[in-house]
Amino acid sequence: MKAADIRDRLLSPWRPGDHADLRGIVCEGLLDLTGLDLCGADFSGSSFPDGIQARGARFLGLSWFSGCMFGSGTDFSGAVFCSDARFEDSRFDGSLE
């Protein structure tokens, strides 16, 4: 799935209990979420070979990244998670092998 399409889905207004179901996707390109307010999303089991830039982003709903693989270029510095954030079993080493 193209990074721009993922970004568009995450810019939907956040409603309690709702989330974007993006489980198992492979992100094509760098996902740039820098400084944005984002709806809830379930990315469980997804891959981000080119990474995610989420500096200063606000994740308003659930933010599930369980079992994800993040390539180099991933940066969540200054991000705020306002609800449930999960990263268990995820890899941030830049290697997807």
C-alpha positions, 0 to 999 in steps of 0.5 A: 500500500502506498505511503500517501494512501495510508496517510490519507486514511489516518487523517480521517476524524478520530471517533472513539472506538473507531480505527483504520484496519491496516493489519498486515500491509506493506508500506511502499515508501517512507510514511511521513506523519510528522506533526499530524493529528491521527485517527486510531489504527491497527498496523499489527503485522505490517512492514515499513521497509523505508520507515516512518517519520512521526516526529511530533505526531499525535496518535489520538486513538489506538495505535497498534504496531504489534509484530511490525518491522520498521526499516531505517528512517523510523522516528517517533521522537516527540510523538504523543500516544493518547490511547493504547499504544502497542509495539510488542514483538516489533523490530526497529533494527533497520533490517527486514531480513 
